[in-house]
Amino acid sequence: MDDLEPVDFERLSRMGLAAESTLSCSRRTIACVAYDKELANRIRELLGGEADLAEMKMFGGLAFLIGGHMAVAASGQGGVMVRVDPAESETLVATRNAQLMEMRGRRMKGWLRVDPDDVRTEAQLAKWVGLGATYARSLPQKR
């Protein structure tokens, strides 16, 4: 385990992830995944009756997949990452508190980031989880 980088708990605390977080580290990648465990549980409850639901650590958090497609994730940066119809991305960003995800300097249509303050209530979170689940269900199931 000596090949792992030290975890910056002060940084995690500033992100609101200290006490309620799950931290998982990989020896191969020297990567740690920290996400809000309470938020992940809230998402899990909302998706509880969903057929073909899976959980996977990815994108620095815990993703919830439906039919093999990511619907929503408890982000390691706090808040949630939501997969939506790319054709609706700009409208959602313009009308709701969300931003397009940026990966390696590229803005990604169909992938939205929602800050922790915008998923505090069950109604707020349910709205985003519903959007992600609806889009994931619309895609052909992965085998």
N, CA, C and O atoms as a GROMACS GRO file, in nm:
protein
  572
    1MET      N    1   0.081  -0.120   0.000
    1MET     CA    2   0.000   0.000   0.000
    1MET      C    3   0.086   0.126   0.000
    1MET      O    4   0.031   0.236  -0.005
    2ASP      N    5   0.216   0.113   0.006
    2ASP     CA    6   0.301   0.230   0.012
    2ASP      C    7   0.311   0.303  -0.122
    2ASP      O    8   0.374   0.408  -0.129
    3ASP      N    9   0.252   0.248  -0.231
    3ASP     CA   10   0.255   0.316  -0.360
    3ASP      C   11   0.137   0.411  -0.380
    3ASP      O   12   0.120   0.466  -0.489
    4LEU      N   13   0.054   0.429  -0.278
    4LEU     CA   14  -0.060   0.519  -0.287
    4LEU      C   15  -0.021   0.660  -0.243
    4LEU      O   16   0.060   0.677  -0.152
    5GLU      N   17  -0.079   0.760  -0.310
    5GLU     CA   18  -0.057   0.896  -0.269
    5GLU      C   19  -0.138   0.923  -0.143
    5GLU      O   20  -0.245   0.865  -0.126
    6PRO      N   21  -0.089   1.010  -0.056
    6PRO     CA   22  -0.166   1.039   0.066
    6PRO      C   23  -0.297   1.109   0.030
    6PRO      O   24  -0.305   1.184  -0.067
    7VAL      N   25  -0.398   1.083   0.108
    7VAL     CA   26  -0.529   1.144   0.088
    7VAL      C   27  -0.529   1.280   0.155
    7VAL      O   28  -0.490   1.292   0.271
    8ASP      N   29  -0.573   1.383   0.084
    8ASP     CA   30  -0.581   1.518   0.138
    8ASP      C   31  -0.718   1.536   0.205
    8ASP      O   32  -0.813   1.582   0.142
    9PHE      N   33  -0.727   1.498   0.333
    9PHE     CA   34  -0.854   1.502   0.404
    9PHE      C   35  -0.904   1.645   0.424
    9PHE      O   36  -1.024   1.668   0.430
   10GLU      N   37  -0.812   1.742   0.433
   10GLU     CA   38  -0.854   1.881   0.445
   10GLU      C   39  -0.927   1.926   0.319
   10GLU      O   40  -1.029   1.994   0.328
   11ARG      N   41  -0.876   1.888   0.202
   11ARG     CA   42  -0.941   1.920   0.074
   11ARG      C   43  -1.078   1.853   0.066
   11ARG      O   44  -1.176   1.915   0.023
   12LEU      N   45  -1.085   1.726   0.108
   12LEU     CA   46  -1.213   1.656   0.106
   12LEU      C   47  -1.313   1.725   0.198
   12LEU      O   48  -1.431   1.735   0.165
   13SER      N   49  -1.266   1.772   0.313
   13SER     CA   50  -1.354   1.840   0.407
   13SER      C   51  -1.408   1.969   0.346
   13SER      O   52  -1.526   2.000   0.362
   14ARG      N   53  -1.324   2.044   0.275
   14ARG     CA   54  -1.370   2.167   0.210
   14ARG      C   55  -1.475   2.136   0.103
   14ARG      O   56  -1.560   2.220   0.075
   15MET      N   57  -1.469   2.017   0.045
   15MET     CA   58  -1.566   1.977  -0.057
   15MET      C   59  -1.693   1.920   0.008
   15MET      O   60  -1.788   1.885  -0.062
   16GLY      N   61  -1.694   1.913   0.141
   16GLY     CA   62  -1.810   1.860   0.211
   16GLY      C   63  -1.816   1.709   0.210
   16GLY      O   64  -1.925   1.652   0.223
   17LEU      N   65  -1.702   1.642   0.195
   17LEU     CA   66  -1.700   1.498   0.182
   17LEU      C   67  -1.635   1.426   0.298
   17LEU      O   68  -1.618   1.304   0.293
   18ALA      N   69  -1.597   1.497   0.403
   18ALA     CA   70  -1.517   1.434   0.508
   18ALA      C   71  -1.586   1.321   0.582
   18ALA      O   72  -1.552   1.205   0.561
   19ALA      N   73  -1.680   1.351   0.666
   19ALA     CA   74  -1.736   1.249   0.754
   19ALA      C   75  -1.829   1.152   0.683
   19ALA      O   76  -1.832   1.034   0.716
   20GLU      N   77  -1.905   1.201   0.586
   20GLU     CA   78  -2.005   1.116   0.522
   20GLU      C   79  -1.953   1.049   0.395
   20GLU      O   80  -2.032   0.995   0.318
   21SER      N   81  -1.824   1.050   0.372
   21SER     CA   82  -1.770   1.001   0.247
   21SER      C   83  -1.724   0.857   0.254
   21SER      O   84  -1.691   0.805   0.361
   22THR      N   85  -1.722   0.795   0.140
   22THR     CA   86  -1.661   0.664   0.124
   22THR      C   87  -1.535   0.689   0.044
   22THR      O   88  -1.539   0.758  -0.058
   23LEU      N   89  -1.424   0.635   0.088
   23LEU     CA   90  -1.299   0.654   0.019
   23LEU      C   91  -1.247   0.519  -0.024
   23LEU      O   92  -1.233   0.428   0.057
   24SER      N   93  -1.218   0.507  -0.151
   24SER     CA   94  -1.170   0.381  -0.206
   24SER      C   95  -1.046   0.410  -0.289
   24SER      O   96  -1.049   0.497  -0.375
   25CYS      N   97  -0.939   0.339  -0.264
   25CYS     CA   98  -0.815   0.364  -0.337
   25CYS      C   99  -0.772   0.239  -0.412
   25CYS      O  100  -0.792   0.126  -0.366
   26SER      N  101  -0.714   0.260  -0.528
   26SER     CA  102  -0.666   0.150  -0.610
   26SER      C  103  -0.514   0.151  -0.612
   26SER      O  104  -0.454   0.255  -0.634
   27ARG      N  105  -0.453   0.036  -0.590
   27ARG     CA  106  -0.307   0.027  -0.592
   27ARG      C  107  -0.254   0.045  -0.733
   27ARG      O  108  -0.146   0.102  -0.750
   28ARG      N  109  -0.325  -0.001  -0.833
   28ARG     CA  110  -0.277   0.007  -0.971
   28ARG      C  111  -0.274   0.149  -1.024
   28ARG      O  112  -0.177   0.189  -1.087
   29THR      N  113  -0.380   0.225  -0.999
   29THR     CA  114  -0.391   0.356  -1.061
   29THR      C  115  -0.351   0.470  -0.968
   29THR      O  116  -0.340   0.585  -1.011
   30ILE      N  117  -0.329   0.439  -0.842
   30ILE     CA  118  -0.300   0.540  -0.741
   30ILE      C  119  -0.411   0.645  -0.742
   30ILE      O  120  -0.385   0.764  -0.724
   31ALA      N  121  -0.533   0.601  -0.764
   31ALA     CA  122  -0.646   0.692  -0.768
   31ALA      C  123  -0.738   0.664  -0.650
   31ALA      O  124  -0.759   0.549  -0.613
   32CYS      N  125  -0.790   0.768  -0.594
   32CYS     CA  126  -0.886   0.754  -0.486
   32CYS      C  127  -1.020   0.807  -0.533
   32CYS      O  128  -1.028   0.907  -0.605
   33VAL      N  129  -1.124   0.739  -0.492
   33VAL     CA  130  -1.258   0.781  -0.526
   33VAL      C  131  -1.327   0.820  -0.396
   33VAL      O  132  -1.345   0.737  -0.308
   34ALA      N  133  -1.365   0.946  -0.385
   34ALA     CA  134  -1.437   0.994  -0.268
   34ALA      C  135  -1.569   1.049  -0.316
   34ALA      O  136  -1.574   1.131  -0.408
   35TYR      N  137  -1.677   1.005  -0.255
   35TYR     CA  138  -1.808   1.056  -0.292
   35TYR      C  139  -1.894   1.063  -0.166
   35TYR      O  140  -1.863   1.000  -0.065
   36ASP      N  141  -1.999   1.139  -0.174
   36ASP     CA  142  -2.089   1.159  -0.062
   36ASP      C  143  -2.176   1.034  -0.047
   36ASP      O  144  -2.265   1.008  -0.128
   37LYS      N  145  -2.150   0.958   0.057
   37LYS     CA  146  -2.221   0.831   0.080
   37LYS      C  147  -2.370   0.854   0.103
   37LYS      O  148  -2.453   0.776   0.056
   38GLU      N  149  -2.405   0.960   0.173
   38GLU     CA  150  -2.546   0.991   0.198
   38GLU      C  151  -2.618   1.022   0.066
   38GLU      O  152  -2.730   0.976   0.044
   39LEU      N  153  -2.554   1.100  -0.020
   39LEU     CA  154  -2.613   1.132  -0.151
   39LEU      C  155  -2.630   1.004  -0.233
   39LEU      O  156  -2.734   0.986  -0.297
   40ALA      N  157  -2.530   0.918  -0.232
   40ALA     CA  158  -2.540   0.790  -0.305
   40ALA      C  159  -2.657   0.708  -0.253
   40ALA      O  160  -2.729   0.645  -0.331
   41ASN      N  161  -2.678   0.707  -0.121
   41ASN     CA  162  -2.791   0.633  -0.063
   41ASN      C  163  -2.925   0.694  -0.106
   41ASN      O  164  -3.020   0.621  -0.133
   42ARG      N  165  -2.931   0.826  -0.114
   42ARG     CA  166  -3.054   0.892  -0.159
   42ARG      C  167  -3.084   0.856  -0.305
   42ARG      O  168  -3.200   0.832  -0.340
   43ILE      N  169  -2.981   0.853  -0.388
   43ILE     CA  170  -2.999   0.814  -0.529
   43ILE      C  171  -3.045   0.669  -0.536
   43ILE      O  172  -3.136   0.635  -0.611
   44ARG      N  173  -2.980   0.584  -0.457
   44ARG     CA  174  -3.013   0.441  -0.454
   44ARG      C  175  -3.160   0.420  -0.417
   44ARG      O  176  -3.228   0.336  -0.476
   45GLU      N  177  -3.208   0.496  -0.320
   45GLU     CA  178  -3.349   0.486  -0.280
   45GLU      C  179  -3.442   0.526  -0.394
   45GLU      O  180  -3.545   0.462  -0.416
   46LEU      N  181  -3.408   0.633  -0.466
   46LEU     CA  182  -3.492   0.679  -0.577
   46LEU      C  183  -3.495   0.579  -0.692
   46LEU      O  184  -3.595   0.568  -0.762
   47LEU      N  185  -3.386   0.506  -0.711
   47LEU     CA  186  -3.378   0.410  -0.821
   47LEU      C  187  -3.407   0.267  -0.777
   47LEU      O  188  -3.395   0.174  -0.856
   48GLY      N  189  -3.446   0.250  -0.653
   48GLY     CA  190  -3.463   0.117  -0.593
   48GLY      C  191  -3.540   0.016  -0.674
   48GLY      O  192  -3.500  -0.100  -0.678
   49GLY      N  193  -3.648   0.054  -0.738
   49GLY     CA  194  -3.731  -0.041  -0.812
   49GLY      C  195  -3.691  -0.055  -0.958
   49GLY      O  196  -3.760  -0.123  -1.035
   50GLU      N  197  -3.583   0.007  -0.996
   50GLU     CA  198  -3.540   0.008  -1.136
   50GLU      C  199  -3.485  -0.129  -1.178
   50GLU      O  200  -3.403  -0.187  -1.108
   51ALA      N  201  -3.532  -0.178  -1.292
   51ALA     CA  202  -3.482  -0.306  -1.346
   51ALA      C  203  -3.341  -0.284  -1.401
   51ALA      O  204  -3.310  -0.177  -1.453
   52ASP      N  205  -3.259  -0.386  -1.390
   52ASP     CA  206  -3.124  -0.386  -1.445
   52ASP      C  207  -3.039  -0.268  -1.396
   52ASP      O  208  -2.967  -0.205  -1.474
   53LEU      N  209  -3.048  -0.241  -1.266
   53LEU     CA  210  -2.971  -0.135  -1.204
   53LEU      C  211  -2.837  -0.189  -1.156
   53LEU      O  212  -2.832  -0.296  -1.095
   54ALA      N  213  -2.730  -0.117  -1.181
   54ALA     CA  214  -2.597  -0.155  -1.134
   54ALA      C  215  -2.527  -0.031  -1.081
   54ALA      O  216  -2.558   0.081  -1.121
   55GLU      N  217  -2.433  -0.052  -0.992
   55GLU     CA  218  -2.350   0.057  -0.939
   55GLU      C  219  -2.206   0.031  -0.977
   55GLU      O  220  -2.158  -0.082  -0.975
   56MET      N  221  -2.136   0.139  -1.012
   56MET     CA  222  -1.997   0.124  -1.052
   56MET      C  223  -1.920   0.250  -1.015
   56MET      O  224  -1.966   0.362  -1.039
   57LYS      N  225  -1.803   0.232  -0.957
   57LYS     CA  226  -1.717   0.346  -0.928
   57LYS      C  227  -1.656   0.394  -1.060
   57LYS      O  228  -1.584   0.320  -1.127
   58MET      N  229  -1.687   0.517  -1.095
   58MET     CA  230  -1.633   0.576  -1.218
   58MET      C  231  -1.646   0.728  -1.212
   58MET      O  232  -1.724   0.781  -1.133
   59PHE      N  233  -1.572   0.796  -1.295
   59PHE     CA  234  -1.575   0.943  -1.302
   59PHE      C  235  -1.552   1.007  -1.165
   59PHE      O  236  -1.606   1.113  -1.137
   60GLY      N  237  -1.472   0.943  -1.082
   60GLY     CA  238  -1.442   0.999  -0.951
   60GLY      C  239  -1.555   0.990  -0.851
   60GLY      O  240  -1.554   1.061  -0.750
   61GLY      N  241  -1.653   0.905  -0.877
   61GLY     CA  242  -1.766   0.892  -0.785
   61GLY      C  243  -1.831   0.756  -0.798
   61GLY      O  244  -1.768   0.660  -0.843
   62LEU      N  245  -1.957   0.748  -0.759
   62LEU     CA  246  -2.032   0.624  -0.769
   62LEU      C  247  -2.144   0.644  -0.870
   62LEU      O  248  -2.236   0.722  -0.847
   63ALA      N  249  -2.136   0.571  -0.982
   63ALA     CA  250  -2.234   0.584  -1.089
   63ALA      C  251  -2.342   0.478  -1.076
   63ALA      O  252  -2.316   0.366  -1.030
   64PHE      N  253  -2.462   0.515  -1.116
   64PHE     CA  254  -2.576   0.424  -1.119
   64PHE      C  255  -2.611   0.402  -1.265
   64PHE      O  256  -2.642   0.496  -1.338
   65LEU      N  257  -2.604   0.275  -1.308
   65LEU     CA  258  -2.627   0.241  -1.448
   65LEU      C  259  -2.759   0.166  -1.463
   65LEU      O  260  -2.796   0.084  -1.379
   66ILE      N  261  -2.828   0.195  -1.570
   66ILE     CA  262  -2.952   0.125  -1.605
   66ILE      C  263  -2.930   0.065  -1.743
   66ILE      O  264  -2.901   0.136  -1.839
   67GLY      N  265  -2.944  -0.066  -1.751
   67GLY     CA  266  -2.921  -0.134  -1.879
   67GLY      C  267  -2.778  -0.117  -1.930
   67GLY      O  268  -2.753  -0.125  -2.050
   68GLY      N  269  -2.685  -0.094  -1.837
   68GLY     CA  270  -2.545  -0.078  -1.874
   68GLY      C  271  -2.505   0.065  -1.908
   68GLY      O  272  -2.389   0.091  -1.940
   69HIS      N  273  -2.600   0.158  -1.902
   69HIS     CA  274  -2.573   0.298  -1.934
   69HIS      C  275  -2.582   0.382  -1.808
   69HIS      O  276  -2.674   0.367  -1.729
   70MET      N  277  -2.484   0.472  -1.790
   70MET     CA  278  -2.488   0.559  -1.674
   70MET      C  279  -2.609   0.650  -1.680
   70MET      O  280  -2.637   0.711  -1.783
   71ALA      N  281  -2.680   0.660  -1.569
   71ALA     CA  282  -2.795   0.749  -1.558
   71ALA      C  283  -2.757   0.871  -1.474
   71ALA      O  284  -2.782   0.985  -1.513
   72VAL      N  285  -2.696   0.846  -1.360
   72VAL     CA  286  -2.660   0.951  -1.266
   72VAL      C  287  -2.545   0.900  -1.180
   72VAL      O  288  -2.528   0.780  -1.162
   73ALA      N  289  -2.467   0.993  -1.126
   73ALA     CA  290  -2.357   0.954  -1.038
   73ALA      C  291  -2.346   1.052  -0.922
   73ALA      O  292  -2.365   1.172  -0.939
   74ALA      N  293  -2.314   0.999  -0.805
   74ALA     CA  294  -2.275   1.082  -0.692
   74ALA      C  295  -2.130   1.119  -0.721
   74ALA      O  296  -2.041   1.034  -0.715
   75SER      N  297  -2.107   1.244  -0.752
   75SER     CA  298  -1.976   1.288  -0.799
   75SER      C  299  -1.873   1.297  -0.688
   75SER      O  300  -1.906   1.334  -0.575
   76GLY      N  301  -1.751   1.265  -0.719
   76GLY     CA  302  -1.641   1.281  -0.625
   76GLY      C  303  -1.610   1.427  -0.599
   76GLY      O  304  -1.538   1.459  -0.505
   77GLN      N  305  -1.665   1.517  -0.682
   77GLN     CA  306  -1.647   1.661  -0.665
   77GLN      C  307  -1.763   1.722  -0.587
   77GLN      O  308  -1.769   1.844  -0.568
   78GLY      N  309  -1.856   1.637  -0.543
   78GLY     CA  310  -1.977   1.686  -0.477
   78GLY      C  311  -2.087   1.702  -0.580
   78GLY      O  312  -2.059   1.722  -0.698
   79GLY      N  313  -2.209   1.694  -0.537
   79GLY     CA  314  -2.321   1.706  -0.630
   79GLY      C  315  -2.335   1.581  -0.715
   79GLY      O  316  -2.285   1.474  -0.679
   80VAL      N  317  -2.403   1.595  -0.828
   80VAL     CA  318  -2.427   1.481  -0.914
   80VAL      C  319  -2.385   1.509  -1.058
   80VAL      O  320  -2.377   1.623  -1.102
   81MET      N  321  -2.358   1.401  -1.127
   81MET     CA  322  -2.336   1.405  -1.271
   81MET      C  323  -2.454   1.330  -1.331
   81MET      O  324  -2.487   1.220  -1.287
   82VAL      N  325  -2.519   1.390  -1.431
   82VAL     CA  326  -2.640   1.333  -1.489
   82VAL      C  327  -2.622   1.317  -1.639
   82VAL      O  328  -2.572   1.406  -1.707
   83ARG      N  329  -2.663   1.200  -1.689
   83ARG     CA  330  -2.659   1.176  -1.833
   83ARG      C  331  -2.796   1.208  -1.889
   83ARG      O  332  -2.897   1.154  -1.843
   84VAL      N  333  -2.800   1.295  -1.990
   84VAL     CA  334  -2.926   1.337  -2.052
   84VAL      C  335  -2.914   1.328  -2.203
   84VAL      O  336  -2.805   1.307  -2.256
   85ASP      N  337  -3.025   1.343  -2.270
   85ASP     CA  338  -3.026   1.346  -2.416
   85ASP      C  339  -2.939   1.464  -2.461
   85ASP      O  340  -2.965   1.578  -2.422
   86PRO      N  341  -2.836   1.439  -2.543
   86PRO     CA  342  -2.748   1.548  -2.587
   86PRO      C  343  -2.824   1.663  -2.654
   86PRO      O  344  -2.783   1.779  -2.645
   87ALA      N  345  -2.934   1.632  -2.721
   87ALA     CA  346  -3.013   1.736  -2.788
   87ALA      C  347  -3.080   1.829  -2.688
   87ALA      O  348  -3.119   1.940  -2.725
   88GLU      N  349  -3.095   1.787  -2.563
   88GLU     CA  350  -3.158   1.869  -2.460
   88GLU      C  351  -3.058   1.940  -2.369
   88GLU      O  352  -3.098   2.018  -2.283
   89SER      N  353  -2.930   1.914  -2.387
   89SER     CA  354  -2.827   1.968  -2.298
   89SER      C  355  -2.832   2.119  -2.285
   89SER      O  356  -2.838   2.173  -2.174
   90GLU      N  357  -2.829   2.188  -2.397
   90GLU     CA  358  -2.824   2.335  -2.394
   90GLU      C  359  -2.948   2.394  -2.327
   90GLU      O  360  -2.937   2.489  -2.251
   91THR      N  361  -3.065   2.337  -2.355
   91THR     CA  362  -3.189   2.386  -2.294
   91THR      C  363  -3.185   2.365  -2.143
   91THR      O  364  -3.223   2.455  -2.068
   92LEU      N  365  -3.140   2.250  -2.099
   92LEU     CA  366  -3.132   2.222  -1.955
   92LEU      C  367  -3.034   2.316  -1.886
   92LEU      O  368  -3.061   2.366  -1.777
   93VAL      N  369  -2.921   2.341  -1.949
   93VAL     CA  370  -2.821   2.432  -1.891
   93VAL      C  371  -2.877   2.575  -1.885
   93VAL      O  372  -2.851   2.647  -1.789
   94ALA      N  373  -2.953   2.614  -1.987
   94ALA     CA  374  -3.009   2.750  -1.992
   94ALA      C  375  -3.124   2.771  -1.894
   94ALA      O  376  -3.148   2.883  -1.848
   95THR      N  377  -3.196   2.663  -1.861
   95THR     CA  378  -3.317   2.679  -1.780
   95THR      C  379  -3.307   2.622  -1.638
   95THR      O  380  -3.397   2.643  -1.557
   96ARG      N  381  -3.200   2.553  -1.608
   96ARG     CA  382  -3.185   2.491  -1.475
   96ARG      C  383  -3.044   2.516  -1.422
   96ARG      O  384  -2.957   2.562  -1.496
   97ASN      N  385  -3.023   2.485  -1.296
   97ASN     CA  386  -2.891   2.502  -1.236
   97ASN      C  387  -2.804   2.381  -1.267
   97ASN      O  388  -2.789   2.290  -1.185
   98ALA      N  389  -2.748   2.381  -1.386
   98ALA     CA  390  -2.660   2.273  -1.429
   98ALA      C  391  -2.558   2.329  -1.527
   98ALA      O  392  -2.581   2.432  -1.590
   99GLN      N  393  -2.446   2.262  -1.538
   99GLN     CA  394  -2.343   2.299  -1.634
   99GLN      C  395  -2.308   2.176  -1.716
   99GLN      O  396  -2.321   2.063  -1.670
  100LEU      N  397  -2.262   2.200  -1.839
  100LEU     CA  398  -2.212   2.088  -1.917
  100LEU      C  399  -2.085   2.037  -1.850
  100LEU      O  400  -2.004   2.115  -1.801
  101MET      N  401  -2.069   1.906  -1.847
  101MET     CA  402  -1.946   1.846  -1.793
  101MET      C  403  -1.832   1.883  -1.885
  101MET      O  404  -1.848   1.895  -2.007
  102GLU      N  405  -1.717   1.901  -1.825
  102GLU     CA  406  -1.597   1.926  -1.903
  102GLU      C  407  -1.501   1.813  -1.875
  102GLU      O  408  -1.462   1.790  -1.760
  103MET      N  409  -1.462   1.742  -1.979
  103MET     CA  410  -1.367   1.632  -1.966
  103MET      C  411  -1.248   1.659  -2.057
  103MET      O  412  -1.262   1.673  -2.179
  104ARG      N  413  -1.133   1.665  -1.995
  104ARG     CA  414  -1.009   1.693  -2.068
  104ARG      C  415  -1.021   1.821  -2.152
  104ARG      O  416  -0.974   1.827  -2.265
  105GLY      N  417  -1.084   1.922  -2.093
  105GLY     CA  418  -1.096   2.051  -2.159
  105GLY      C  419  -1.207   2.061  -2.262
  105GLY      O  420  -1.223   2.165  -2.326
  106ARG      N  421  -1.283   1.955  -2.279
  106ARG     CA  422  -1.392   1.953  -2.378
  106ARG      C  423  -1.527   1.952  -2.309
  106ARG      O  424  -1.549   1.872  -2.218
  107ARG      N  425  -1.616   2.042  -2.350
  107ARG     CA  426  -1.753   2.042  -2.296
  107ARG      C  427  -1.829   1.928  -2.362
  107ARG      O  428  -1.829   1.913  -2.484
  108MET      N  429  -1.894   1.847  -2.280
  108MET     CA  430  -1.959   1.725  -2.327
  108MET      C  431  -2.111   1.737  -2.325
  108MET      O  432  -2.172   1.737  -2.218
  109LYS      N  433  -2.172   1.749  -2.443
  109LYS     CA  434  -2.318   1.750  -2.450
  109LYS      C  435  -2.369   1.614  -2.404
  109LYS      O  436  -2.311   1.510  -2.436
  110GLY      N  437  -2.478   1.616  -2.330
  110GLY     CA  438  -2.536   1.492  -2.279
  110GLY      C  439  -2.487   1.455  -2.140
  110GLY      O  440  -2.535   1.358  -2.082
  111TRP      N  441  -2.392   1.531  -2.087
  111TRP     CA  442  -2.338   1.504  -1.953
  111TRP      C  443  -2.344   1.634  -1.875
  111TRP      O  444  -2.277   1.731  -1.910
  112LEU      N  445  -2.423   1.636  -1.768
  112LEU     CA  446  -2.441   1.758  -1.690
  112LEU      C  447  -2.388   1.741  -1.549
  112LEU      O  448  -2.390   1.632  -1.492
  113ARG      N  449  -2.340   1.851  -1.494
  113ARG     CA  450  -2.293   1.857  -1.357
  113ARG      C  451  -2.387   1.946  -1.279
  113ARG      O  452  -2.418   2.057  -1.321
  114VAL      N  453  -2.434   1.897  -1.165
  114VAL     CA  454  -2.527   1.970  -1.078
  114VAL      C  455  -2.461   1.983  -0.941
  114VAL      O  456  -2.421   1.883  -0.881
  115ASP      N  457  -2.450   2.105  -0.893
  115ASP     CA  458  -2.383   2.132  -0.765
  115ASP      C  459  -2.460   2.075  -0.646
  115ASP      O  460  -2.581   2.054  -0.654
  116PRO      N  461  -2.390   2.050  -0.536
  116PRO     CA  462  -2.453   1.994  -0.416
  116PRO      C  463  -2.573   2.076  -0.366
  116PRO      O  464  -2.672   2.019  -0.321
  117ASP      N  465  -2.564   2.209  -0.374
  117ASP     CA  466  -2.674   2.293  -0.327
  117ASP      C  467  -2.802   2.272  -0.407
  117ASP      O  468  -2.912   2.302  -0.359
  118ASP      N  469  -2.790   2.221  -0.528
  118ASP     CA  470  -2.905   2.203  -0.615
  118ASP      C  471  -2.964   2.062  -0.609
  118ASP      O  472  -3.051   2.028  -0.689
  119VAL      N  473  -2.916   1.981  -0.516
  119VAL     CA  474  -2.973   1.847  -0.494
  119VAL      C  475  -2.994   1.821  -0.344
  119VAL      O  476  -2.994   1.707  -0.300
  120ARG      N  477  -3.010   1.928  -0.268
  120ARG     CA  478  -3.029   1.915  -0.123
  120ARG      C  479  -3.162   1.850  -0.088
  120ARG      O  480  -3.168   1.763  -0.001
  121THR      N  481  -3.269   1.892  -0.156
  121THR     CA  482  -3.401   1.838  -0.122
  121THR      C  483  -3.429   1.713  -0.205
  121THR      O  484  -3.368   1.690  -0.309
  122GLU      N  485  -3.523   1.634  -0.157
  122GLU     CA  486  -3.561   1.512  -0.232
  122GLU      C  487  -3.621   1.549  -0.368
  122GLU      O  488  -3.596   1.480  -0.467
  123ALA      N  489  -3.699   1.657  -0.372
  123ALA     CA  490  -3.761   1.699  -0.499
  123ALA      C  491  -3.654   1.740  -0.600
  123ALA      O  492  -3.662   1.705  -0.718
  124GLN      N  493  -3.553   1.815  -0.554
  124GLN     CA  494  -3.444   1.856  -0.644
  124GLN      C  495  -3.371   1.734  -0.698
  124GLN      O  496  -3.348   1.722  -0.818
  125LEU      N  497  -3.334   1.643  -0.608
  125LEU     CA  498  -3.259   1.525  -0.650
  125LEU      C  499  -3.344   1.436  -0.740
  125LEU      O  500  -3.294   1.385  -0.841
  126ALA      N  501  -3.471   1.417  -0.706
  126ALA     CA  502  -3.559   1.331  -0.785
  126ALA      C  503  -3.572   1.381  -0.928
  126ALA      O  504  -3.580   1.301  -1.022
  127LYS      N  505  -3.573   1.511  -0.946
  127LYS     CA  506  -3.582   1.570  -1.080
  127LYS      C  507  -3.463   1.524  -1.166
  127LYS      O  508  -3.480   1.482  -1.280
  128TRP      N  509  -3.344   1.535  -1.111
  128TRP     CA  510  -3.223   1.500  -1.187
  128TRP      C  511  -3.209   1.350  -1.205
  128TRP      O  512  -3.172   1.304  -1.313
  129VAL      N  513  -3.239   1.273  -1.102
  129VAL     CA  514  -3.233   1.127  -1.113
  129VAL      C  515  -3.334   1.081  -1.218
  129VAL      O  516  -3.304   0.991  -1.297
  130GLY      N  517  -3.452   1.141  -1.220
  130GLY     CA  518  -3.554   1.106  -1.318
  130GLY      C  519  -3.509   1.134  -1.461
  130GLY      O  520  -3.531   1.053  -1.550
  131LEU      N  521  -3.445   1.249  -1.482
  131LEU     CA  522  -3.395   1.282  -1.616
  131LEU      C  523  -3.290   1.181  -1.661
  131LEU      O  524  -3.292   1.133  -1.774
  132GLY      N  525  -3.197   1.150  -1.572
  132GLY     CA  526  -3.092   1.054  -1.606
  132GLY      C  527  -3.146   0.915  -1.632
  132GLY      O  528  -3.106   0.849  -1.727
  133ALA      N  529  -3.239   0.870  -1.546
  133ALA     CA  530  -3.297   0.737  -1.562
  133ALA      C  531  -3.377   0.727  -1.691
  133ALA      O  532  -3.372   0.626  -1.761
  134THR      N  533  -3.452   0.831  -1.723
  134THR     CA  534  -3.532   0.831  -1.846
  134THR      C  535  -3.442   0.819  -1.969
  134THR      O  536  -3.472   0.743  -2.061
  135TYR      N  537  -3.333   0.894  -1.970
  135TYR     CA  538  -3.244   0.886  -2.086
  135TYR      C  539  -3.175   0.749  -2.093
  135TYR      O  540  -3.166   0.690  -2.201
  136ALA      N  541  -3.126   0.699  -1.981
  136ALA     CA  542  -3.058   0.568  -1.980
  136ALA      C  543  -3.151   0.458  -2.029
  136ALA      O  544  -3.109   0.369  -2.102
  137ARG      N  545  -3.278   0.464  -1.987
  137ARG     CA  546  -3.376   0.363  -2.030
  137ARG      C  547  -3.404   0.372  -2.180
  137ARG      O  548  -3.443   0.272  -2.241
  138SER      N  549  -3.386   0.489  -2.240
  138SER     CA  550  -3.415   0.507  -2.383
  138SER      C  551  -3.307   0.447  -2.473
  138SER      O  552  -3.327   0.433  -2.593
  139LEU      N  553  -3.192   0.413  -2.415
  139LEU     CA  554  -3.082   0.360  -2.494
  139LEU      C  555  -3.092   0.207  -2.505
  139LEU      O  556  -3.148   0.142  -2.417
  140PRO      N  557  -3.039   0.150  -2.615
  140PRO     CA  558  -3.041   0.003  -2.626
  140PRO      C  559  -2.959  -0.058  -2.513
  140PRO      O  560  -2.852  -0.008  -2.479
  141GLN      N  561  -3.010  -0.164  -2.455
  141GLN     CA  562  -2.942  -0.230  -2.344
  141GLN      C  563  -2.808  -0.286  -2.389
  141GLN      O  564  -2.797  -0.346  -2.496
  142LYS      N  565  -2.706  -0.264  -2.304
  142LYS     CA  566  -2.575  -0.322  -2.333
  142LYS      C  567  -2.575  -0.467  -2.288
  142LYS      O  568  -2.641  -0.501  -2.190
  143ARG      N  569  -2.503  -0.549  -2.356
  143ARG     CA  570  -2.497  -0.692  -2.321
  143ARG      C  571  -2.366  -0.725  -2.256
  143ARG      O  572  -2.343  -0.840  -2.219
   0.00000   0.00000   0.00000
